[in-house]
Amino acid sequence: MKTHSPSTWALFLIPSILGILLFIVPLDTADGVMVIVAILANWFAGLITGYVSWIVTLLLIIAAVGALIYLPKRPPTADEQVPFIEKLFNVHWFWVIVRVLGAAFALMVMFELGPEAVWSDVTGGLLLSPEGLLAFLFTIFLFAGLLLPLLMNFGLLEFFGTLMVKIMRPLFKLPGRSSIDALASWVGDGTIGVLLTSQQYEQNRYTKKEAAIIGTTFSVVSITFAIVVITEVGMSEYFLSYYGTVILAGVVLGLIMPRIYPLSRKETVFADGQPQESQNEDIPEGYHPVQHGAELALAKADQNRSLKKFFVDGFKNVLDMWIGVAPVVMAFGTIALVLAEFTSFFTILGAPFEPYLELLNIPEADEAAQLMVVGFADMFLPVLLANGMIESQLTLFVVAAVSVTQLIYMSEVGGLLLGSKIPVNILDLVVIFLLRTVISLPIIAGVAHLLF
């Protein structure tokens, strides 16, 4: 193994350990188990609670106006070098419409304009409230964007990637480095996993297929949110059985989803259009995986000695998330919540699930059927609606577990995926959501029948 200076070892170890502490190690707080980045985000949100809705609205307006200014100009290609400001605002016309919608919905919420269905406290008002999703995303983007380079730029992904390659590639068709994305999501937050995946994809570290698989399969729900979900249906004493079921279903889905449509059809090319020439991540002869991982990690750390570049890249990350992702969450999240709360759209969509639930011997199948699809709007909606609608503990357990394993919900992960550069579209997300529901139901129902 090549000899490296103490400063290179420090450059690998110190930022990487900080990254693990900030994004992956959970702490027990008064608000539940959280990673430090989420704690920082909540603390900052508390400081600006009276202004955060207005700040987010201003950002949404800037995103829309900037996109309209650049509308006449052709959007740059993936490999085209353009100024950062142009990359931020020069987007496809579809995303211009989405940004304008996001800004319009925000203004309707703030001034209670137009139909109440848009600005009520269960739709747009829920998303834009001081305690709502967009306020949290504003603060989490600030801290995660600035600090994500600790995980990405100093060799941690290279080190763990080498150790995990024998597991991730054959089982999930993913490079070993993706194990960090999954871990950051699992104990941290699904949004962090999406952001990390998007950044890696833009840097040509994942192919389109790999980024799509990770973003839709491994940006799992955090332990914290799972606790909230099972508590909402009054079954917190079953948490260990519940979360064990979620992990079991998640692993099975992780094995199946990359091998079927639409993920199996994604291209094995990088963001810049270059094809993936080889999936070979074998350890060179004479090297132990730990040695080879350390070698790659130290080489990566040695390339990132500039403190100025660290902060410049971090601020670019923050602006990219604020301008690119927040409008998508506001636009799609509001539309999905309006459909869920004020129309029978999801009730009609859920009807085909009734015979399936009856086949699995799930009590109150007619009421539970609509809850199988309403989670596409927001992950918390199934358990909120189940409370008072469903009496069977078995059915409540199934609803709570399915709502978490479905993973694709437009008010957060779905909106984030569409707003990111990860190559998935709305049709992909609908199909993936339905497939995850259909595949996970027999697993969850089986465990539920054993428990109850």
C-alpha positions in Angstrom: 0.0 0.0 0.0 1.2 3.5 -0.9 2.5 5.6 2.0 0.4 8.7 2.7 1.3 11.7 4.8 -0.4 12.3 8.2 -2.2 15.3 6.8 -3.8 13.1 4.1 -5.0 10.6 6.8 -6.4 13.5 8.8 -8.1 14.9 5.8 -9.8 11.5 5.3 -10.6 10.7 8.9 -11.7 14.0 10.4 -14.3 15.1 7.8 -15.6 11.5 7.4 -16.1 11.0 11.1 -17.8 14.4 11.3 -20.0 13.3 8.4 -21.0 10.1 10.1 -21.7 11.9 13.4 -23.8 14.6 11.6 -25.8 12.4 9.1 -25.8 8.8 10.4 -25.5 8.6 14.2 -28.9 9.0 15.8 -29.4 10.8 19.2 -32.3 10.6 21.6 -33.9 14.0 21.9 -37.1 15.4 23.4 -38.6 15.3 19.9 -37.6 11.7 19.4 -34.6 9.9 17.9 -32.9 12.2 15.3 -29.6 12.7 13.5 -27.7 15.9 14.3 -28.4 17.5 10.9 -32.1 17.2 11.6 -31.7 18.5 15.1 -29.8 21.6 13.7 -32.6 22.0 11.1 -35.3 21.9 13.8 -33.4 24.3 16.0 -33.0 26.9 13.1 -36.6 26.4 12.1 -37.5 27.4 15.7 -35.5 30.6 15.4 -37.2 31.7 12.2 -40.6 30.2 12.8 -42.4 33.5 12.4 -40.7 34.2 9.0 -40.0 30.9 7.4 -43.2 30.7 5.4 -42.5 34.1 3.9 -38.9 33.2 3.2 -40.0 30.0 1.4 -42.6 31.9 -0.6 -39.9 34.4 -1.6 -37.7 31.6 -2.8 -40.5 30.1 -4.8 -41.2 33.4 -6.5 -37.5 33.8 -7.3 -37.4 30.3 -8.7 -40.4 31.1 -10.9 -39.3 34.5 -12.1 -35.8 33.3 -12.8 -37.2 30.4 -14.9 -39.4 32.7 -16.8 -36.5 35.0 -17.6 -34.5 32.1 -19.1 -37.6 30.6 -20.8 -36.6 31.8 -24.4 -33.2 30.2 -24.1 -32.5 26.6 -24.8 -31.7 24.6 -21.6 -28.1 23.4 -21.4 -27.2 19.7 -22.0 -25.9 17.5 -19.2 -22.3 17.9 -20.3 -22.4 21.6 -21.3 -20.5 24.0 -19.2 -22.6 27.0 -18.3 -22.5 29.6 -15.5 -24.1 28.3 -12.2 -26.9 30.9 -12.3 -28.0 29.6 -15.7 -27.9 26.0 -14.5 -30.1 27.1 -11.7 -32.8 28.9 -13.7 -32.6 27.6 -17.3 -34.8 24.6 -17.1 -37.2 22.7 -19.5 -40.5 24.4 -20.1 -42.4 21.7 -18.0 -40.4 22.7 -14.9 -41.0 26.4 -15.7 -44.7 25.6 -15.4 -44.1 23.6 -12.2 -42.1 26.5 -10.6 -44.8 29.0 -11.6 -47.5 26.8 -10.1 -45.4 26.4 -6.9 -45.1 30.2 -6.5 -48.8 30.7 -7.3 -49.9 28.1 -4.7 -47.6 29.7 -2.1 -49.1 33.2 -2.7 -52.6 31.7 -2.5 -51.8 30.1 0.8 -50.1 33.2 2.3 -52.9 35.6 1.3 -55.8 33.0 1.3 -56.6 33.7 -2.3 -58.7 31.6 -4.6 -60.3 28.2 -3.8 -60.0 27.2 -0.1 -59.1 23.7 -1.3 -55.7 25.0 -2.3 -54.9 27.1 0.8 -56.6 25.1 3.5 -54.6 23.8 6.5 -54.8 20.2 5.2 -53.4 21.0 1.7 -51.2 23.9 0.7 -51.4 25.4 4.1 -50.1 22.1 5.6 -47.1 22.2 3.3 -46.3 25.9 3.9 -47.0 26.3 7.6 -44.1 27.1 10.0 -44.2 23.5 11.2 -44.8 22.1 7.7 -42.7 20.2 5.2 -41.4 23.1 3.3 -40.2 24.9 6.4 -38.3 21.8 7.4 -36.9 21.3 3.9 -35.7 24.9 3.9 -33.7 24.3 7.0 -32.6 20.8 6.3 -31.4 21.8 2.8 -29.4 24.6 4.4 -27.5 22.3 6.7 -27.4 19.2 4.6 -26.3 21.1 1.5 -23.5 22.8 3.3 -22.3 19.6 5.1 -23.0 16.9 2.5 -19.4 17.3 1.2 -18.2 15.8 4.5 -19.8 12.5 3.4 -19.0 12.8 -0.3 -15.6 14.5 -0.8 -13.2 13.0 1.6 -13.1 9.3 0.9 -15.9 7.9 3.1 -17.9 6.6 0.1 -14.8 5.1 -1.5 -13.9 3.3 1.8 -17.3 1.8 2.5 -18.0 1.2 -1.1 -15.0 -1.2 -1.3 -16.2 -3.1 1.8 -19.8 -3.4 0.7 -19.4 -4.2 -3.0 -19.7 -8.0 -2.5 -23.2 -7.4 -1.0 -24.6 -4.4 -2.9 -23.7 -5.4 -6.5 -25.0 -9.0 -6.6 -28.1 -8.5 -4.5 -29.3 -5.0 -5.5 -27.3 -4.3 -8.7 -25.7 -1.3 -7.0 -22.1 -0.1 -6.3 -20.8 -0.6 -2.8 -20.7 3.2 -2.2 -24.5 3.2 -2.3 -24.6 1.6 1.1 -23.9 5.0 2.7 -26.9 6.5 0.9 -29.1 3.7 2.3 -27.7 4.0 5.8 -28.1 7.8 5.8 -31.7 7.4 4.9 -32.4 4.6 7.3 -31.2 6.2 10.5 -31.3 9.8 9.3 -34.0 10.9 6.9 -35.2 9.8 3.4 -34.7 13.3 2.1 -31.0 13.1 3.0 -30.7 9.9 1.0 -32.3 11.5 -2.1 -30.0 14.6 -1.9 -26.9 12.4 -1.5 -27.9 10.2 -4.4 -28.7 13.2 -6.6 -25.3 14.8 -5.9 -23.5 11.6 -6.6 -25.4 11.1 -9.9 -24.6 14.7 -11.0 -20.9 14.0 -10.4 -21.1 10.9 -12.6 -20.6 8.5 -9.7 -23.9 6.6 -10.4 -25.4 5.7 -13.7 -29.0 6.6 -14.5 -30.1 3.1 -13.6 -28.2 3.1 -10.3 -29.4 6.6 -9.3 -33.1 5.6 -10.1 -32.8 2.4 -8.1 -31.2 4.1 -5.0 -33.6 7.0 -5.1 -36.8 5.0 -5.3 -35.7 1.9 -3.4 -33.2 2.8 -0.7 -34.3 6.4 0.3 -36.1 4.6 3.2 -38.1 6.1 6.0 -36.2 7.0 9.1 -36.6 5.2 12.4 -38.0 8.5 13.8 -40.8 8.7 11.3 -41.6 5.0 11.7 -42.1 5.6 15.4 -44.5 8.5 14.7 -46.5 6.4 12.3 -47.0 3.4 14.6 -47.8 5.7 17.5 -50.5 7.5 15.5 -52.5 4.2 15.2 -52.0 3.6 19.0 -49.8 0.5 18.6 -46.4 1.8 19.8 -46.0 -1.4 22.0 -45.6 -3.3 18.7 -42.8 -1.1 17.4 -40.1 -3.7 17.2 -42.3 -6.2 15.3 -43.6 -3.3 13.1 -40.1 -2.0 12.2 -38.8 -5.6 11.7 -41.7 -6.1 9.2 -40.8 -2.9 7.4 -37.2 -3.9 7.1 -38.1 -7.4 5.8 -40.5 -6.0 3.2 -37.9 -3.3 2.3 -35.2 -5.9 1.7 -37.5 -8.1 -0.5 -38.5 -5.0 -2.5 -34.8 -4.1 -2.8 -34.1 -7.5 -4.4 -37.1 -7.4 -6.7 -37.6 -3.8 -7.9 -34.2 -3.3 -9.7 -35.0 -6.5 -11.7 -38.4 -5.4 -13.1 -39.9 -2.5 -15.1 -39.4 0.5 -14.9 -36.1 0.4 -13.0 -34.8 -2.6 -15.1 -35.2 -0.5 -18.3 -33.2 2.5 -17.1 -30.0 3.2 -19.1 -26.6 2.2 -17.7 -25.1 5.6 -18.7 -23.8 8.4 -16.6 -25.3 11.9 -16.3 -22.9 13.2 -19.0 -24.0 10.6 -21.4 -21.0 8.3 -21.1 -21.8 4.6 -21.0 -20.8 2.4 -18.1 -17.9 0.4 -19.5 -17.6 -2.1 -16.6 -19.2 -3.0 -13.3 -16.0 -4.5 -12.1 -15.2 -3.4 -8.6 -12.9 -6.3 -7.7 -10.2 -5.8 -5.2 -6.7 -5.8 -6.8 -4.6 -8.9 -6.2 -2.5 -8.6 -3.0 -5.0 -6.1 -1.4 -7.3 -6.7 1.5 -10.7 -4.8 1.0 -9.8 -2.5 3.9 -6.4 -1.7 2.4 -7.9 -1.0 -1.0 -10.7 1.0 0.4 -8.3 3.1 2.4 -6.1 3.6 -0.7 -9.1 4.9 -2.7 -10.3 7.0 0.2 -6.9 8.7 0.8 -6.6 9.5 -2.9 -10.0 11.1 -2.9 -9.3 13.1 0.3 -6.0 14.3 -1.2 -7.9 15.9 -4.1 -10.1 18.1 -1.8 -7.7 20.2 0.2 -9.3 23.6 -0.6 -11.5 24.9 2.2 -12.8 27.6 -0.1 -14.0 25.0 -2.6 -15.7 23.1 0.2 -17.9 26.1 1.2 -18.5 27.3 -2.4 -19.7 23.8 -3.4 -21.8 23.6 -0.2 -23.6 26.9 -0.9 -24.2 25.8 -4.5 -25.7 22.6 -3.2 -28.0 24.7 -0.9 -29.2 27.0 -3.7 -29.7 24.1 -6.1 -32.0 22.4 -3.6 -33.9 25.6 -2.6 -34.5 26.7 -6.2 -34.8 23.3 -7.8 -36.7 21.1 -5.3 -38.9 23.4 -3.2 -41.2 24.5 -6.1 -41.7 20.8 -7.1 -42.7 19.8 -3.6 -45.1 22.8 -3.3 -46.7 22.2 -6.7 -47.1 18.4 -6.8 -47.7 18.1 -3.0 -50.5 20.6 -3.1 -52.2 19.0 -6.1 -51.9 15.5 -4.5 -53.3 16.7 -1.1 -56.2 18.5 -2.8 -57.1 15.3 -4.7 -56.8 13.2 -1.4 -58.8 15.6 0.8 -61.5 17.1 -1.5 -62.2 14.5 -4.2 -63.0 10.7 -4.4 -59.9 10.3 -6.7 -58.0 8.0 -4.4 -61.2 6.1 -3.3 -61.8 5.2 -6.9 -58.2 4.3 -7.4 -58.2 2.1 -4.3 -61.2 0.1 -5.3 -59.2 -2.7 -7.1 -57.3 -3.3 -3.9 -60.4 -4.5 -2.0 -60.5 -8.0 -3.5 -56.8 -8.3 -3.0 -57.1 -7.4 0.7 -60.0 -9.8 1.0 -57.9 -12.6 -0.5 -55.2 -11.8 2.1 -57.9 -12.1 4.8 -57.6 -8.5 6.0 -60.6 -7.3 8.0 -62.4 -4.1 6.9 -61.0 -4.5 3.4 -63.4 -2.0 1.9 -62.3 0.8 4.2 -58.6 -0.2 4.0 -58.6 -0.3 0.2 -58.6 3.4 -0.3 -55.8 3.8 2.3 -53.5 1.6 0.0 -53.3 4.5 -2.6 -53.8 7.7 -0.6 -50.2 7.4 0.6 -49.1 8.5 -2.8 -50.1 12.0 -1.8 -48.5 12.0 1.7 -47.1 9.1 3.7 -48.9 10.2 6.9 -52.4 10.4 5.3 -53.1 6.6 5.5 -52.6 6.4 9.3 -54.4 9.8 9.8 -57.4 8.6 7.9 -57.2 5.1 9.5 -57.6 6.6 13.0 -61.3 6.4 13.6 -62.1 4.6 10.3 -60.4 1.2 11.0 -61.0 -0.7 14.3 -59.1 -4.0 13.6 -55.6 -4.0 15.1 -54.5 -6.3 12.3 -55.6 -3.9 9.6 -54.2 -0.9 11.4 -50.8 -2.7 11.6 -51.0 -3.5 7.8 -51.9 0.1 6.9 -49.1 1.5 9.0 -46.5 -0.8 7.6 -47.6 -0.5 4.0 -47.6 3.3 4.2 -43.9 3.3 5.2 -42.8 0.6 2.6 -44.5 2.4 -0.3 -41.8 5.0 -0.1 -43.0 7.2 -3.0 -45.2 10.0 -1.7 -45.5 13.3 -3.5 -45.4 15.6 -0.5 -41.8 14.7 0.2 -39.7 11.9 -1.4 -41.7 11.9 -4.7 -41.5 15.6 -5.0 -37.8 15.6 -4.2 -37.1 12.9 -6.8 -38.9 14.9 -9.5 -37.1 18.1 -8.5 -33.7 16.4 -8.4 -31.6 15.3 -11.4 -32.4 11.6 -10.7 -33.8 10.2 -14.0 -37.4 9.3 -13.0 -40.7 10.8 -14.2 -44.1 10.9 -12.7 -45.3 7.8 -14.5 -42.2 5.9 -13.2 -43.2 7.0 -9.6 -46.8 5.9 -10.0 -45.8 2.4 -11.3 -43.1 2.0 -8.6 -45.6 3.0 -5.9 -48.2 0.5 -7.1 -45.7 -2.3 -7.5 -44.2 -1.7 -4.0 -47.7 -1.8 -2.6 -48.7 -5.0 -4.4 -45.5 -6.8 -3.6 -45.2 -5.8 0.1 -48.8 -6.5 1.0 -48.5 -10.3 1.3 -45.4 -10.1 3.4 -46.9 -7.5 5.8 -50.2 -9.4 5.9 -48.4 -12.6 6.7 -46.6 -11.1 9.7 -49.8 -9.4 10.8 -51.7 -12.7 10.9 -48.9 -14.2 13.0 -49.1 -11.3 15.5 -52.8 -10.9 15.8 
